[in-house]
Amino acid sequence: MVSKVEGIDPRELQSLQLYLNEYRQQSEIFSQQLALLEEGRVEALAAIDAIHGIKESSGDTVLLQIGGGVSLRARIEEPERVLLNIGAEVVVERSSEEAVEYLKDRLTEMDASAKKVIETLDQLKYQMNEIARRLEAGYQQYQMQQARPIQGEESG
C-alpha cells in the first residue's frame, strides 16, 4: 500500500497503472461474456415461446424468418417434433416437450454462469477502485515530494 510520504517509487506507480489497465481489459472481457449469456437467454426464451406458439397453432400457417429481415409463410408438418442443436454442430430430433425442458435447463445453466460472471466483475471493479485510489494517493504524494525541494530553496 502506498502510505509513506517519503520514498514514493515512480516504478510502483507505473506498476499499479499496469495492473489497473489489465483489470480494465479483464473487466471488458467479462462484460462481453455477460452480454453473450444474456443473448443466449433471450434466444432460448424466444425458442420456448415459439415452440408453444407452434403447438397452439397446429395446422395454421406460421412466419418462418430466414434472415435479412425476410420471412416465409410455412406450415409445420410435425409440430410435436423439433430438431435441437445440442452443441458441437450436433443436432438431434426431440419432442417439443423435451426441447422445452432442454432449453429450460440451459437457461438455468446460463443464469448460474451469469451470476458467477457478475460476481467476478464486482470483484474486479472493487480491485480497480482500490488500485485507482492507491494510484491517486501515490500521485499526490509523488507531486508533494517533487514540490518539496523547490519550497525548501525558496524559504532558505
Buried (B, 14 or more C-beta within 10 A) or exposed (E): EBEEEEEBEEEBBEEBBEBBEEBEEBBEEBEEBBEBBEEBBEEBEEBBEBBEEBBEEEEEEBEEEEEEEEEEEEEBEEBEBBEBEEEEEEEEEBEBEBBBEBBEEBBEEBEEBBEEBEEBBEEBEEBBEBBBEBBEBBBEBBEEBEEEEEEEEEEE
